[in-house]
Amino acid sequence: MEALIEEERQQIKLEKRRQLKIARNISAPCSLQEALRAVPKTQLDLMRRLFNISGLSQLKKAELADELSKRIPSELIDRFFLLNEENYKLLRKLSRNEFIAAAELSLEKLAFLSDFSIAFPAFRKAKAELVITMPEEVRHVFQQAEKNNLQATVKRNTDYLNVTAGMLYYYGYLPNDTLYDMMTGMYGETFDMIEYMDILFFNIAEMDMPFIPADDGWLHCRVFGSEHLKEEQAMYPEVDYYPFTKEQFLQAADDQFVEYTPAMKKLLAFLQEGYHLSNEDLHEEALDFDTRIKNDISWDELITSAKEEFELPTAPIGELFTNHLMDVFMNTRQWKFKGYTQNEVNRLSTPEEHNVIDMQSYRKVRRNAPCPCGSGKKYKKCCGRK
């Protein structure tokens, strides 16, 4: 973990250096040609690939910058019609001002804007201030798009993205064909899958979405192991996807969302009373429990790690804590069950069919006792291994 954190720090440092190097050679306002001449050749090559512009790979840096400055504006119009509301508002602000303060943007956002030639870091020489500026040619294209019903398209795009994020919060993973069927069922036969995929890929380019692409579908950003999840979902072919409403998907769109079930609320109330946690800390605990259960943590692992985190001074308090956490475990919607909870799956099928355990009995089962799932094996050799 420390190695990953250190690697991320180094990447942030490199990105800061890259943006500062670009900014030293750009003044606000600027033309697109001036901005492109200031960026490294590697970034120009990236732009060429992002816009699928062919026939320029042999050009030298200055020649490539000049050629891209001619071609990119006409390509940008289509990208503007893929925006979500957050980025639309940012571009609208940039298009109406010569610059905005660089502090308003994250490094990821700035990299996204400059890689797509939308806006660049620059210096206001009068005050030696680092700002973000949109080239005049890009400003003109954006303002033309606004005259062609851009805002309505952006609103629809945002709806698509939020529904997708909510779906993946509840299901964890969706193959492309299943995602298409669900979106078509929600938006009608006029739903365009190709355009929809363009919207998804354009908006994940800045790493601002709570989902990522898989080989043949899409994953929520909290999924720990994609292959394991696919295998787990395949074990329940007769369990269909839980029929959530569009409103439920929209509510679950935020990457920090947690479904506060009655069981979760009782557990958090217990923790607040006994450990005086802040609301922020309580949400972090809820997020942690929710994520680990969705990722198919076993009951043994969950209760063991929870007891290590929270000091339980007496046996009655420990039992109460265990009961609350078990209720959360049984009533959290799990990815392997395609949005159903363990309790709901238990009601949908018999223990013999799916090796499903009644957790009330589970607490009383000794390791060498027969497994309550009915397999005939000892508990430690069967469900106790999970």
C-alpha positions as a Markdown table, in Angstrom:
| # | Residue | x | y | z |
|---|---|---|---|---|
| 1 | Met | 0.0 | 0.0 | 0.0 |
| 2 | Glu | 2.8 | 2.4 | 0.9 |
| 3 | Ala | 4.5 | 1.7 | -2.5 |
| 4 | Leu | 1.2 | 2.5 | -4.3 |
| 5 | Ile | 0.8 | 5.8 | -2.3 |
| 6 | Glu | 4.4 | 6.8 | -3.1 |
| 7 | Glu | 3.9 | 6.0 | -6.8 |
| 8 | Glu | 0.8 | 8.2 | -6.9 |
| 9 | Arg | 2.7 | 11.0 | -5.2 |
| 10 | Gln | 5.5 | 10.7 | -7.9 |
| 11 | Gln | 2.9 | 10.8 | -10.7 |
| 12 | Ile | 1.3 | 13.9 | -9.2 |
| 13 | Lys | 4.7 | 15.6 | -9.1 |
| 14 | Leu | 5.4 | 14.7 | -12.7 |
| 15 | Glu | 2.1 | 16.0 | -13.8 |
| 16 | Lys | 2.6 | 19.3 | -11.9 |
| 17 | Arg | 6.0 | 19.7 | -13.6 |
| 18 | Arg | 4.5 | 19.0 | -17.0 |
| 19 | Gln | 1.8 | 21.6 | -16.6 |
| 20 | Leu | 4.1 | 24.2 | -15.2 |
| 21 | Lys | 6.5 | 23.6 | -18.1 |
| 22 | Ile | 3.6 | 24.2 | -20.6 |
| 23 | Ala | 2.4 | 27.2 | -18.7 |
| 24 | Arg | 5.7 | 29.1 | -18.9 |
| 25 | Asn | 5.3 | 29.3 | -22.7 |
| 26 | Ile | 1.6 | 30.4 | -22.8 |
| 27 | Ser | 0.1 | 33.7 | -22.0 |
| 28 | Ala | -3.6 | 34.3 | -21.5 |
| 29 | Pro | -5.4 | 34.8 | -23.8 |
| 30 | Cys | -3.9 | 32.7 | -26.5 |
| 31 | Ser | -4.5 | 31.0 | -29.9 |
| 32 | Leu | -4.7 | 27.3 | -30.2 |
| 33 | Gln | -1.5 | 27.3 | -32.3 |
| 34 | Glu | 0.4 | 29.1 | -29.5 |
| 35 | Ala | -0.9 | 26.6 | -27.0 |
| 36 | Leu | 0.0 | 23.6 | -29.1 |
| 37 | Arg | 3.4 | 24.8 | -29.8 |
| 38 | Ala | 4.1 | 25.0 | -26.1 |
| 39 | Val | 3.2 | 21.3 | -25.3 |
| 40 | Pro | 5.6 | 18.4 | -25.7 |
| 41 | Lys | 5.7 | 16.3 | -28.8 |
| 42 | Thr | 4.4 | 13.3 | -26.8 |
| 43 | Gln | 1.3 | 15.2 | -25.9 |
| 44 | Leu | 0.7 | 16.3 | -29.5 |
| 45 | Asp | 0.9 | 12.6 | -30.5 |
| 46 | Leu | -1.6 | 11.8 | -27.9 |
| 47 | Met | -4.0 | 14.5 | -29.2 |
| 48 | Arg | -3.6 | 13.1 | -32.7 |
| 49 | Arg | -4.7 | 9.7 | -31.4 |
| 50 | Leu | -7.5 | 11.0 | -29.3 |
| 51 | Phe | -9.0 | 12.8 | -32.4 |
| 52 | Asn | -8.2 | 9.9 | -34.7 |
| 53 | Ile | -6.2 | 12.2 | -37.0 |
| 54 | Ser | -4.1 | 10.2 | -39.4 |
| 55 | Gly | -1.3 | 11.0 | -41.8 |
| 56 | Leu | 0.7 | 13.2 | -39.4 |
| 57 | Ser | 3.0 | 10.8 | -37.6 |
| 58 | Gln | 6.1 | 11.8 | -39.5 |
| 59 | Leu | 5.8 | 15.5 | -38.9 |
| 60 | Lys | 8.2 | 17.4 | -36.7 |
| 61 | Lys | 6.9 | 19.1 | -33.5 |
| 62 | Ala | 6.2 | 22.6 | -34.9 |
| 63 | Glu | 4.7 | 21.2 | -38.1 |
| 64 | Leu | 2.5 | 18.8 | -36.1 |
| 65 | Ala | 1.3 | 21.6 | -33.8 |
| 66 | Asp | 0.4 | 23.9 | -36.7 |
| 67 | Glu | -1.5 | 21.1 | -38.5 |
| 68 | Leu | -3.4 | 20.1 | -35.4 |
| 69 | Ser | -4.3 | 23.7 | -34.7 |
| 70 | Lys | -6.1 | 23.7 | -38.1 |
| 71 | Arg | -7.9 | 20.3 | -37.7 |
| 72 | Ile | -8.8 | 20.1 | -34.0 |
| 73 | Pro | -11.5 | 22.8 | -33.8 |
| 74 | Ser | -13.7 | 21.0 | -36.3 |
| 75 | Glu | -13.2 | 17.8 | -34.3 |
| 76 | Leu | -14.1 | 19.4 | -31.0 |
| 77 | Ile | -17.7 | 20.1 | -31.8 |
| 78 | Asp | -18.6 | 16.4 | -31.5 |
| 79 | Arg | -16.7 | 16.1 | -28.2 |
| 80 | Phe | -18.7 | 19.0 | -26.7 |
| 81 | Phe | -21.9 | 17.1 | -27.4 |
| 82 | Leu | -20.5 | 14.3 | -25.1 |
| 83 | Leu | -20.0 | 16.5 | -22.1 |
| 84 | Asn | -21.7 | 16.0 | -18.7 |
| 85 | Glu | -23.2 | 18.9 | -16.7 |
| 86 | Glu | -20.2 | 19.5 | -14.5 |
| 87 | Asn | -17.7 | 19.8 | -17.4 |
| 88 | Tyr | -20.2 | 21.8 | -19.4 |
| 89 | Lys | -20.5 | 24.4 | -16.7 |
| 90 | Leu | -16.7 | 24.6 | -16.4 |
| 91 | Leu | -16.3 | 25.1 | -20.2 |
| 92 | Arg | -19.1 | 27.6 | -20.2 |
| 93 | Lys | -17.2 | 29.6 | -17.6 |
| 94 | Leu | -13.9 | 29.3 | -19.5 |
| 95 | Ser | -15.6 | 30.4 | -22.7 |
| 96 | Arg | -16.9 | 33.6 | -21.0 |
| 97 | Asn | -13.6 | 34.6 | -19.4 |
| 98 | Glu | -10.1 | 35.1 | -20.6 |
| 99 | Phe | -8.9 | 32.8 | -17.8 |
| 100 | Ile | -9.8 | 31.2 | -14.5 |
| 101 | Ala | -7.6 | 30.5 | -11.5 |
| 102 | Ala | -5.7 | 27.3 | -11.8 |
| 103 | Ala | -6.5 | 26.5 | -8.2 |
| 104 | Glu | -10.1 | 25.8 | -9.2 |
| 105 | Leu | -9.1 | 22.6 | -11.1 |
| 106 | Ser | -7.6 | 19.3 | -10.1 |
| 107 | Leu | -4.6 | 18.1 | -11.9 |
| 108 | Glu | -6.7 | 15.3 | -13.5 |
| 109 | Lys | -9.2 | 17.9 | -14.8 |
| 110 | Leu | -6.5 | 20.0 | -16.2 |
| 111 | Ala | -4.8 | 17.1 | -17.9 |
| 112 | Phe | -8.1 | 16.1 | -19.4 |
| 113 | Leu | -8.7 | 19.6 | -20.8 |
| 114 | Ser | -5.3 | 20.1 | -22.2 |
| 115 | Asp | -5.1 | 16.6 | -23.7 |
| 116 | Phe | -8.3 | 17.3 | -25.6 |
| 117 | Ser | -7.0 | 20.8 | -26.6 |
| 118 | Ile | -9.9 | 22.5 | -24.8 |
| 119 | Ala | -8.0 | 24.6 | -22.3 |
| 120 | Phe | -4.4 | 25.0 | -21.2 |
| 121 | Pro | -2.3 | 26.2 | -18.2 |
| 122 | Ala | -0.9 | 29.7 | -18.7 |
| 123 | Phe | 0.8 | 32.6 | -16.9 |
| 124 | Arg | -0.6 | 36.1 | -16.4 |
| 125 | Lys | 2.7 | 37.8 | -16.8 |
| 126 | Ala | 1.5 | 41.0 | -15.0 |
| 127 | Lys | 1.0 | 39.1 | -11.8 |
| 128 | Ala | 3.0 | 35.9 | -12.4 |
| 129 | Glu | -0.2 | 34.0 | -11.7 |
| 130 | Leu | -0.9 | 30.5 | -12.9 |
| 131 | Val | -4.3 | 30.4 | -14.7 |
| 132 | Ile | -6.3 | 28.2 | -17.1 |
| 133 | Thr | -7.3 | 29.7 | -20.5 |
| 134 | Met | -9.3 | 28.5 | -23.4 |
| 135 | Pro | -7.9 | 29.3 | -26.9 |
| 136 | Glu | -9.9 | 31.6 | -29.0 |
| 137 | Glu | -10.7 | 29.0 | -31.7 |
| 138 | Val | -12.0 | 26.6 | -29.1 |
| 139 | Arg | -14.1 | 29.4 | -27.5 |
| 140 | His | -15.7 | 30.0 | -30.8 |
| 141 | Val | -16.5 | 26.3 | -31.4 |
| 142 | Phe | -18.0 | 26.0 | -27.9 |
| 143 | Gln | -20.2 | 29.0 | -28.4 |
| 144 | Gln | -21.4 | 27.7 | -31.7 |
| 145 | Ala | -22.3 | 24.4 | -30.0 |
| 146 | Glu | -24.3 | 26.2 | -27.4 |
| 147 | Lys | -26.5 | 27.7 | -30.2 |
| 148 | Asn | -27.3 | 24.1 | -31.4 |
| 149 | Asn | -29.1 | 22.8 | -28.3 |
| 150 | Leu | -25.9 | 21.7 | -26.5 |
| 151 | Gln | -27.4 | 22.2 | -23.0 |
| 152 | Ala | -30.2 | 19.8 | -23.6 |
| 153 | Thr | -27.8 | 17.1 | -24.9 |
| 154 | Val | -25.6 | 17.6 | -21.9 |
| 155 | Lys | -28.5 | 17.1 | -19.6 |
| 156 | Arg | -29.3 | 13.8 | -21.3 |
| 157 | Asn | -25.7 | 12.7 | -21.2 |
| 158 | Thr | -25.6 | 13.4 | -17.4 |
| 159 | Asp | -28.7 | 11.3 | -16.9 |
| 160 | Tyr | -27.1 | 8.4 | -18.8 |
| 161 | Leu | -23.9 | 8.7 | -16.8 |
| 162 | Asn | -25.7 | 8.8 | -13.4 |
| 163 | Val | -28.0 | 5.9 | -14.2 |
| 164 | Thr | -24.9 | 3.9 | -15.3 |
| 165 | Ala | -23.1 | 4.7 | -12.1 |
| 166 | Gly | -26.1 | 3.7 | -10.0 |
| 167 | Met | -26.5 | 0.4 | -11.9 |
| 168 | Leu | -22.9 | -0.5 | -11.3 |
| 169 | Tyr | -23.2 | 0.5 | -7.6 |
| 170 | Tyr | -25.9 | -2.1 | -7.2 |
| 171 | Tyr | -24.6 | -4.8 | -9.7 |
| 172 | Gly | -20.8 | -4.3 | -9.6 |
| 173 | Tyr | -20.3 | -5.6 | -13.1 |
| 174 | Leu | -22.5 | -5.5 | -16.2 |
| 175 | Pro | -21.6 | -7.0 | -19.6 |
| 176 | Asn | -22.2 | -4.7 | -22.5 |
| 177 | Asp | -25.1 | -6.6 | -23.9 |
| 178 | Thr | -26.9 | -6.6 | -20.5 |
| 179 | Leu | -26.2 | -2.9 | -20.1 |
| 180 | Tyr | -27.6 | -2.2 | -23.5 |
| 181 | Asp | -30.8 | -4.2 | -22.7 |
| 182 | Met | -31.3 | -2.3 | -19.5 |
| 183 | Met | -30.7 | 1.1 | -21.0 |
| 184 | Thr | -33.0 | 0.4 | -23.9 |
| 185 | Gly | -35.7 | -0.8 | -21.5 |
| 186 | Met | -35.3 | 2.5 | -19.6 |
| 187 | Tyr | -35.0 | 4.9 | -22.5 |
| 188 | Gly | -36.8 | 3.2 | -25.4 |
| 189 | Glu | -35.9 | 1.8 | -28.8 |
| 190 | Thr | -34.4 | 5.1 | -29.9 |
| 191 | Phe | -31.5 | 4.6 | -27.5 |
| 192 | Asp | -28.2 | 4.7 | -29.4 |
| 193 | Met | -25.6 | 2.3 | -28.0 |
| 194 | Ile | -22.7 | 3.6 | -30.1 |
| 195 | Glu | -23.4 | 7.2 | -29.0 |
| 196 | Tyr | -23.8 | 6.0 | -25.4 |
| 197 | Met | -20.4 | 4.3 | -25.4 |
| 198 | Asp | -18.8 | 7.4 | -26.8 |
| 199 | Ile | -20.3 | 9.3 | -23.9 |
| 200 | Leu | -19.0 | 6.8 | -21.3 |
| 201 | Phe | -15.4 | 6.7 | -22.7 |
| 202 | Phe | -15.2 | 10.5 | -23.2 |
| 203 | Asn | -16.2 | 11.1 | -19.6 |
| 204 | Ile | -14.0 | 8.5 | -18.0 |
| 205 | Ala | -11.0 | 10.0 | -19.7 |
| 206 | Glu | -10.6 | 12.4 | -16.8 |
| 207 | Met | -11.1 | 9.7 | -14.2 |
| 208 | Asp | -14.1 | 11.5 | -12.8 |
| 209 | Met | -16.7 | 8.7 | -13.1 |
| 210 | Pro | -17.2 | 6.0 | -10.4 |
| 211 | Phe | -16.9 | 3.2 | -13.0 |
| 212 | Ile | -14.3 | 1.8 | -15.4 |
| 213 | Pro | -14.4 | -0.3 | -18.5 |
| 214 | Ala | -13.8 | -4.1 | -18.4 |
| 215 | Asp | -12.9 | -6.3 | -21.3 |
| 216 | Asp | -16.5 | -6.9 | -22.2 |
| 217 | Gly | -18.5 | -4.6 | -20.0 |
| 218 | Trp | -18.2 | -2.1 | -17.1 |
| 219 | Leu | -17.2 | -2.2 | -13.4 |
| 220 | His | -17.9 | -0.1 | -10.4 |
| 221 | Cys | -14.7 | 1.6 | -9.1 |
| 222 | Arg | -15.0 | -0.2 | -5.7 |
| 223 | Val | -14.8 | -3.7 | -7.3 |
| 224 | Phe | -11.6 | -5.4 | -6.0 |
| 225 | Gly | -11.5 | -8.4 | -8.4 |
| 226 | Ser | -13.3 | -8.4 | -11.7 |
| 227 | Glu | -12.7 | -12.0 | -12.6 |
| 228 | His | -13.8 | -13.2 | -9.2 |
| 229 | Leu | -17.0 | -11.2 | -9.4 |
| 230 | Lys | -17.8 | -12.5 | -12.9 |
| 231 | Glu | -17.3 | -16.1 | -11.6 |
| 232 | Glu | -19.5 | -15.4 | -8.6 |
| 233 | Gln | -22.4 | -14.0 | -10.7 |
| 234 | Ala | -22.1 | -16.9 | -13.1 |
| 235 | Met | -22.8 | -19.3 | -10.1 |
| 236 | Tyr | -26.4 | -17.8 | -9.9 |
| 237 | Pro | -27.7 | -18.0 | -13.5 |
| 238 | Glu | -31.3 | -18.3 | -12.4 |
| 239 | Val | -31.1 | -15.2 | -10.2 |
| 240 | Asp | -32.1 | -12.2 | -12.4 |
| 241 | Tyr | -30.9 | -8.7 | -11.8 |
| 242 | Tyr | -32.8 | -7.0 | -9.0 |
| 243 | Pro | -35.4 | -4.7 | -10.5 |
| 244 | Phe | -34.3 | -1.3 | -9.2 |
| 245 | Thr | -36.1 | 1.9 | -10.3 |
| 246 | Lys | -34.4 | 4.7 | -12.3 |
| 247 | Glu | -34.8 | 6.9 | -9.2 |
| 248 | Gln | -32.8 | 4.4 | -7.1 |
| 249 | Phe | -30.0 | 4.3 | -9.7 |
| 250 | Leu | -29.8 | 8.1 | -9.8 |
| 251 | Gln | -29.6 | 8.3 | -6.0 |
| 252 | Ala | -26.7 | 5.8 | -6.1 |
| 253 | Ala | -24.7 | 7.7 | -8.7 |
| 254 | Asp | -22.2 | 9.4 | -6.4 |
| 255 | Asp | -18.9 | 7.5 | -5.8 |
| 256 | Gln | -19.4 | 8.0 | -2.0 |
| 257 | Phe | -22.9 | 6.7 | -1.9 |
| 258 | Val | -24.0 | 4.0 | 0.6 |
| 259 | Glu | -27.4 | 2.6 | 0.9 |
| 260 | Tyr | -28.4 | 3.3 | 4.5 |
| 261 | Thr | -30.6 | 0.3 | 5.2 |
| 262 | Pro | -32.4 | 0.0 | 8.5 |
| 263 | Ala | -29.7 | -2.5 | 9.5 |
| 264 | Met | -26.9 | -0.1 | 8.6 |
| 265 | Lys | -28.6 | 2.7 | 10.5 |
| 266 | Lys | -28.9 | 0.6 | 13.7 |
| 267 | Leu | -25.2 | -0.4 | 13.5 |
| 268 | Leu | -24.1 | 3.2 | 13.0 |
| 269 | Ala | -26.3 | 4.4 | 15.9 |
| 270 | Phe | -24.6 | 1.7 | 18.1 |
| 271 | Leu | -21.2 | 2.9 | 17.0 |
| 272 | Gln | -22.1 | 6.6 | 17.5 |
| 273 | Glu | -23.3 | 5.9 | 21.0 |
| 274 | Gly | -20.5 | 3.7 | 22.1 |
| 275 | Tyr | -17.5 | 5.4 | 20.3 |
| 276 | His | -18.7 | 9.0 | 19.8 |
| 277 | Leu | -17.8 | 9.0 | 16.1 |
| 278 | Ser | -18.4 | 12.1 | 13.9 |
| 279 | Asn | -20.9 | 11.9 | 11.0 |
| 280 | Glu | -17.9 | 11.8 | 8.6 |
| 281 | Asp | -16.4 | 8.9 | 10.5 |
| 282 | Leu | -19.7 | 7.1 | 10.6 |
| 283 | His | -20.0 | 7.5 | 6.8 |
| 284 | Glu | -16.5 | 6.1 | 6.3 |
| 285 | Glu | -17.4 | 3.1 | 8.4 |
| 286 | Ala | -20.6 | 2.6 | 6.5 |
| 287 | Leu | -18.7 | 2.9 | 3.2 |
| 288 | Asp | -16.1 | 0.4 | 4.3 |
| 289 | Phe | -18.6 | -2.2 | 5.5 |
| 290 | Asp | -20.7 | -1.7 | 2.3 |
| 291 | Thr | -17.7 | -2.1 | 0.0 |
| 292 | Arg | -16.3 | -5.1 | 1.7 |
| 293 | Ile | -19.6 | -7.0 | 1.9 |
| 294 | Lys | -20.3 | -6.2 | -1.8 |
| 295 | Asn | -16.8 | -7.6 | -2.6 |
| 296 | Asp | -17.8 | -11.0 | -1.1 |
| 297 | Ile | -15.9 | -10.8 | 2.2 |
| 298 | Ser | -16.8 | -13.9 | 4.4 |
| 299 | Trp | -18.6 | -13.4 | 7.6 |
| 300 | Asp | -15.6 | -14.7 | 9.6 |
| 301 | Glu | -13.3 | -12.1 | 8.0 |
| 302 | Leu | -15.7 | -9.3 | 8.4 |
| 303 | Ile | -16.4 | -9.9 | 12.1 |
| 304 | Thr | -12.8 | -10.6 | 12.9 |
| 305 | Ser | -11.6 | -7.4 | 11.3 |
| 306 | Ala | -14.4 | -5.4 | 12.9 |
| 307 | Lys | -13.6 | -6.6 | 16.4 |
| 308 | Glu | -10.0 | -5.7 | 15.8 |
| 309 | Glu | -11.0 | -2.1 | 15.0 |
| 310 | Phe | -13.5 | -1.6 | 17.8 |
| 311 | Glu | -12.8 | -2.4 | 21.4 |
| 312 | Leu | -15.7 | -4.3 | 22.9 |
| 313 | Pro | -15.4 | -4.0 | 26.7 |
| 314 | Thr | -18.0 | -6.7 | 27.7 |
| 315 | Ala | -19.5 | -9.8 | 26.3 |
| 316 | Pro | -23.0 | -8.4 | 26.1 |
| 317 | Ile | -21.7 | -5.4 | 24.1 |
| 318 | Gly | -19.7 | -7.8 | 21.9 |
| 319 | Glu | -22.9 | -9.8 | 21.2 |
| 320 | Leu | -24.9 | -6.7 | 20.5 |
| 321 | Phe | -22.3 | -5.5 | 18.0 |
| 322 | Thr | -22.1 | -9.0 | 16.4 |
| 323 | Asn | -25.9 | -9.0 | 16.0 |
| 324 | His | -26.0 | -5.5 | 14.4 |
| 325 | Leu | -23.1 | -6.3 | 12.0 |
| 326 | Met | -24.7 | -9.6 | 11.0 |
| 327 | Asp | -28.0 | -7.8 | 10.2 |
| 328 | Val | -25.9 | -5.5 | 7.9 |
| 329 | Phe | -24.2 | -8.5 | 6.4 |
| 330 | Met | -27.5 | -10.2 | 5.6 |
| 331 | Asn | -29.2 | -7.1 | 4.3 |
| 332 | Thr | -26.6 | -5.4 | 2.2 |
| 333 | Arg | -27.1 | -5.8 | -1.6 |
| 334 | Gln | -24.4 | -7.9 | -3.0 |
| 335 | Trp | -22.8 | -7.9 | -6.4 |
| 336 | Lys | -22.6 | -11.6 | -6.7 |
| 337 | Phe | -26.3 | -11.8 | -6.2 |
| 338 | Lys | -26.9 | -9.1 | -8.9 |
| 339 | Gly | -28.3 | -6.6 | -6.4 |
| 340 | Tyr | -30.1 | -9.0 | -4.1 |
| 341 | Thr | -29.3 | -9.4 | -0.4 |
| 342 | Gln | -28.3 | -12.7 | 1.2 |
| 343 | Asn | -31.7 | -12.7 | 3.0 |
| 344 | Glu | -33.5 | -12.1 | -0.3 |
| 345 | Val | -31.6 | -14.9 | -2.0 |
| 346 | Asn | -32.4 | -17.2 | 0.9 |
| 347 | Arg | -36.1 | -16.5 | 0.4 |
| 348 | Leu | -35.8 | -17.0 | -3.4 |
| 349 | Ser | -34.3 | -20.5 | -3.2 |
| 350 | Thr | -33.9 | -23.5 | -0.8 |
| 351 | Pro | -30.6 | -24.1 | 1.0 |
| 352 | Glu | -30.1 | -27.3 | -1.0 |
| 353 | Glu | -30.2 | -25.5 | -4.3 |
| 354 | His | -27.6 | -22.8 | -3.6 |
| 355 | Asn | -25.7 | -23.9 | -0.5 |
| 356 | Val | -27.2 | -20.8 | 1.2 |
| 357 | Ile | -26.7 | -20.5 | 5.0 |
| 358 | Asp | -29.2 | -19.3 | 7.6 |
| 359 | Met | -27.0 | -16.9 | 9.5 |
| 360 | Gln | -29.1 | -17.3 | 12.7 |
| 361 | Ser | -28.1 | -21.0 | 12.7 |
| 362 | Tyr | -24.6 | -20.3 | 11.5 |
| 363 | Arg | -23.6 | -18.6 | 14.8 |
| 364 | Lys | -24.2 | -21.9 | 16.7 |
| 365 | Val | -22.4 | -24.2 | 14.3 |
| 366 | Arg | -19.1 | -25.7 | 15.5 |
| 367 | Arg | -16.3 | -26.2 | 13.0 |
| 368 | Asn | -16.5 | -30.0 | 13.1 |
| 369 | Ala | -20.3 | -30.2 | 13.1 |
| 370 | Pro | -22.3 | -31.0 | 9.9 |
| 371 | Cys | -22.7 | -28.0 | 7.7 |
| 372 | Pro | -26.2 | -26.5 | 7.9 |
| 373 | Cys | -26.4 | -26.2 | 4.1 |
| 374 | Gly | -27.1 | -29.9 | 3.8 |
| 375 | Ser | -24.1 | -31.0 | 1.9 |
| 376 | Gly | -23.2 | -33.7 | 4.3 |
| 377 | Lys | -19.7 | -32.3 | 4.9 |
| 378 | Lys | -18.2 | -30.9 | 8.1 |
| 379 | Tyr | -18.8 | -27.2 | 8.4 |
| 380 | Lys | -15.1 | -26.4 | 8.3 |
| 381 | Lys | -14.8 | -28.3 | 5.0 |
| 382 | Cys | -17.8 | -26.6 | 3.4 |
| 383 | Cys | -19.4 | -23.2 | 4.1 |
| 384 | Gly | -16.8 | -22.5 | 6.9 |
| 385 | Arg | -14.1 | -22.1 | 4.2 |
| 386 | Lys | -15.8 | -19.1 | 2.7 |
